[in-house]
């Protein structure tokens, strides 16, 4: 305990602390453990209340990994998420660079519009995007998802990265210009590498956004071969007459793994990416 | 800045750079939004080509429809519950983890796992917990003798919305915790000390020093959380698809169902437009907060 704590460790505080530590701790962690517990139970023990006490098996998880359909959904999701995360980061970065280091008529207005993006409910945009993609013949193609995901990362991405670029001194650009560097070189060789922290957080934000999306992917891509993971799992498990809970929990764990891996290795960027955009505004 | 002949000026370069972003923004947000509002004045269906301009007919029908007000009420309950519950729990959890104890750092990290899990998977998990026949909740309640036979938590109108709110709260608790922990760390030590010297107890310190010091962050998470919940789709869709008997039908589910299950895209656009106006109010409040915090 550091010398100047916020609260005195009175009896009342101790009671408050321990009660809530246990209650909220249980609420936060027990469902998670229950998911893992169900995934590693043998099929005939699904409905017992045993909590990691009975026989354990990896068969359910292996079953999902061997399931060709679900693995295809997973590959599709990886493809779409990587592509849209990359595209969103690039588009956000060049927009943010423009807002940060250039002055032109309409700049403030465009910035304001980008920021208002979240004011538009996604479900209503989806109606018109659906009709538009239908007209363009892009319904069922990943392009429809790619464009949509880029836009939903754009406001957060632009505002976060603008903050990073604002912190870079203008003299950096000036001296590069004197050395004869063009605008493109300055942007890609000097500015972007210096804001790599921000770029990484935005890439992660974009990845998680598209990985988790259900609404758009479910509506815009309905071809089974092209389906991504979230709608794929809904279609696989919710349509069934009797639910296979072991498989469902195993599939849920596998659907979480890619994001979890990113989280473990890039925790610092991850949290920055998901909380920054909102506050920096 | 040096003048360069035959080359673009700085302002022109700046504008060129913003074009890709602006183009996708117009294609995916601006144009669809305007066309969706226009759609709300038509009888467009996904089953037939073409449509007729019907003026305010869709709006008139909606306002005469009792279900519409039920949806609005359900949405408000959902937004209120799914914002306040994880806010309060997340705040207390942040206070607990703000105390330095042996596992506090590790627990902060692990708490975030709940929030990383895709909404679809969270929907699966809580459908399983609340399952009416074999769910763990019923299992435990039966075992302790609190209930005599299984309760169909998600299958009855009285409890379904509450279950969906609890699931959403579980997902979002870490998010509120992360923000509020940051806020707690920013509270001035000097002010806490000063209040202590004046003889303030823990509750007084919290009310008169900590809470005022966190006012901005509290307002921002509440408004952002509410905006997120007004938009939320995944968890209720995975758990109940709006049922039973429309007990969990919020705006986003209603728009989706009307357009892509009942094929009435014009009516869906009408619901969506009304909803957008509601969301706009929250957004203006949010922008005000951000403006103030600068």
Contacts between the chains, C-beta under 8 A, distances in Angstrom:
chain1	res1	chain2	res2	distance
A	1	B	99	7.5
A	1	B	100	5.8
A	2	B	100	6.0
A	4	B	189	5.4
A	4	B	192	7.1
A	4	B	193	6.3
A	5	B	99	7.0
A	5	B	100	8.0
A	6	B	98	6.7
A	6	B	184	7.0
A	6	B	187	6.8
A	6	B	192	5.8
A	6	B	205	7.2
A	6	B	210	6.7
A	7	B	95	7.8
A	7	B	99	7.6
A	7	B	202	4.8
A	7	B	205	6.8
A	7	B	206	7.6
A	8	B	196	7.5
A	8	B	201	7.5
A	8	B	202	5.8
A	10	B	201	7.4
A	10	B	202	6.3
A	12	B	202	6.8
A	13	B	202	5.4
A	17	B	96	6.1
A	17	B	99	6.7
A	20	B	92	4.9
A	20	B	93	7.4
A	20	B	96	5.7
A	21	B	96	5.1
A	24	B	89	5.7
A	24	B	92	6.3
A	24	B	93	4.9
A	24	B	96	7.1
A	24	B	173	7.8
A	25	B	107	7.7
A	27	B	89	7.1
A	27	B	170	6.9
A	27	B	173	7.7
A	28	B	93	7.3
A	28	B	111	5.7
A	28	B	114	6.1
A	28	B	170	7.5
A	28	B	173	6.5
A	28	B	174	7.6
A	29	B	110	7.3
A	31	B	114	7.8
A	31	B	125	6.0
A	31	B	126	7.2
A	31	B	129	6.2
A	31	B	170	6.4
A	32	B	113	6.4
A	32	B	114	6.5
A	34	B	125	7.4
A	34	B	128	7.8
A	34	B	129	6.6
A	34	B	136	5.9
A	35	B	125	5.1
A	35	B	128	8.0
A	38	B	128	6.7
A	46	B	134	7.4
A	47	B	134	4.4
A	49	B	136	7.1
A	49	B	139	4.9
A	49	B	140	7.3
A	49	B	143	6.9
A	91	B	20	5.2
A	91	B	21	5.1
A	91	B	24	6.6
A	92	B	21	7.1
A	94	B	17	4.9
A	94	B	18	7.7
A	94	B	20	6.5
A	94	B	21	7.1
A	95	B	17	6.9
A	95	B	18	5.3
A	95	B	20	7.3
A	95	B	21	3.5
A	95	B	22	7.7
A	97	B	17	6.1
A	98	B	14	4.7
A	98	B	15	7.3
A	98	B	17	3.7
A	98	B	18	4.3
A	99	B	18	7.1
A	101	B	14	7.3
A	102	B	10	5.7
A	102	B	11	6.3
A	102	B	13	6.4
A	102	B	14	2.4
A	102	B	15	7.6
A	102	B	17	7.1
A	103	B	10	7.5
A	103	B	11	6.3
A	103	B	14	6.9
A	104	B	11	3.7
A	104	B	12	7.4
A	104	B	14	4.9
A	104	B	15	5.0
A	105	B	11	7.6
A	106	B	15	7.5
A	107	B	14	7.2
A	107	B	18	7.8
A	110	B	18	6.0
A	110	B	22	6.1
A	113	B	25	6.8
A	113	B	30	7.5
A	114	B	21	7.2
A	114	B	25	6.4
A	115	B	287	7.4
A	116	B	283	7.0
A	117	B	25	7.0
A	117	B	29	5.6
A	118	B	227	6.5
A	118	B	283	6.9
A	119	B	276	7.4
A	119	B	279	6.0
A	119	B	280	5.4
A	119	B	283	4.1
A	120	B	29	5.7
A	120	B	33	5.2
A	120	B	276	6.4
A	120	B	279	7.7
A	121	B	230	7.3
A	121	B	231	6.0
A	121	B	251	7.4
A	121	B	252	7.0
A	121	B	255	7.6
A	121	B	272	6.1
A	121	B	275	5.4
A	121	B	276	5.3
A	121	B	279	5.6
A	122	B	231	5.8
A	122	B	233	7.7
A	122	B	252	7.5
A	123	B	231	7.6
A	123	B	233	6.8
A	123	B	251	7.4
A	123	B	252	4.5
A	123	B	255	4.2
A	123	B	256	5.7
A	123	B	272	6.2
A	123	B	275	7.9
A	124	B	33	7.2
A	124	B	36	4.9
A	124	B	255	6.2
A	124	B	268	7.8
A	124	B	269	6.6
A	124	B	272	3.0
A	124	B	273	6.9
A	124	B	275	6.8
A	124	B	276	5.9
A	125	B	28	7.1
A	125	B	29	6.4
A	125	B	32	4.7
A	125	B	33	6.2
A	125	B	36	6.8
A	126	B	255	7.9
A	126	B	256	7.6
A	126	B	259	7.8
A	127	B	32	7.6
A	127	B	36	5.3
A	127	B	39	6.5
A	127	B	255	7.2
A	127	B	259	5.3
A	127	B	265	5.6
A	127	B	268	5.7
A	127	B	269	5.5
A	127	B	272	6.5
A	128	B	31	7.3
A	128	B	32	3.4
A	128	B	33	7.1
A	128	B	35	4.4
A	128	B	36	4.3
A	128	B	39	6.6
A	128	B	269	7.8
A	129	B	28	6.5
A	129	B	32	5.0
A	130	B	259	7.6
A	130	B	260	8.0
A	130	B	265	7.9
A	131	B	35	7.4
A	131	B	39	7.8
A	131	B	265	7.3
A	132	B	27	7.9
A	132	B	31	7.4
A	132	B	32	6.5
A	132	B	35	7.5
A	147	B	24	6.0
A	147	B	27	6.6
A	147	B	28	5.5
A	148	B	28	5.8
A	150	B	24	5.5
A	150	B	28	7.6
A	151	B	24	5.3
A	151	B	25	6.2
A	151	B	28	4.0
A	151	B	29	5.8
A	154	B	21	6.0
A	154	B	24	6.9
A	154	B	25	6.5
A	158	B	21	6.8
A	174	B	1	8.0
A	177	B	2	7.5
A	183	B	13	5.4
A	187	B	17	8.0
A	208	B	116	7.6
A	211	B	118	6.6
A	212	B	118	4.4
A	212	B	119	5.9
A	212	B	120	7.7
A	212	B	234	7.3
A	214	B	118	8.0
A	214	B	119	6.4
A	214	B	120	5.6
A	214	B	233	6.6
A	214	B	234	4.7
A	214	B	237	6.7
A	214	B	238	7.5
A	215	B	233	4.7
A	215	B	234	7.3
A	215	B	237	7.8
A	215	B	252	7.5
A	215	B	256	6.8
A	219	B	256	7.5
A	219	B	260	6.0
A	229	B	118	7.7
A	230	B	118	5.8
A	230	B	119	7.6
A	230	B	120	4.5
A	230	B	234	7.5
A	233	B	120	5.5
A	233	B	121	7.5
A	233	B	124	7.4
A	234	B	120	6.0
A	234	B	237	7.8
A	234	B	238	6.2
A	237	B	124	6.9
A	238	B	238	7.3
A	245	B	128	5.3
A	245	B	131	7.9
A	245	B	134	7.8
A	248	B	124	5.0
A	248	B	128	7.0
A	249	B	124	7.0
A	249	B	125	7.0
A	249	B	128	6.9
A	251	B	121	7.8
A	251	B	124	7.8
A	252	B	117	7.2
A	252	B	118	7.9
A	252	B	120	7.7
A	252	B	121	3.5
A	252	B	124	5.1
A	252	B	125	6.3
A	253	B	121	7.8
A	255	B	118	5.4
A	255	B	120	7.1
A	255	B	121	5.3
A	256	B	116	6.5
A	256	B	117	4.9
A	256	B	118	6.5
A	256	B	121	6.0
A	259	B	116	5.0
A	259	B	117	7.9
A	259	B	118	7.4
A	260	B	113	7.3
A	260	B	116	6.1
A	263	B	112	7.2
A	263	B	113	7.8
A	263	B	116	5.5
A	267	B	109	6.8
A	271	B	112	7.1
A	271	B	178	6.4
A	274	B	175	7.7
A	275	B	175	7.7
A	275	B	178	5.6
A	275	B	179	6.2
A	275	B	182	7.5
A	278	B	179	7.9
A	278	B	220	7.0
A	278	B	224	5.4
A	279	B	179	7.6
A	279	B	217	7.6
A	279	B	220	6.3
A	279	B	290	7.8
A	279	B	293	7.7
A	281	B	287	7.8
A	281	B	290	4.0
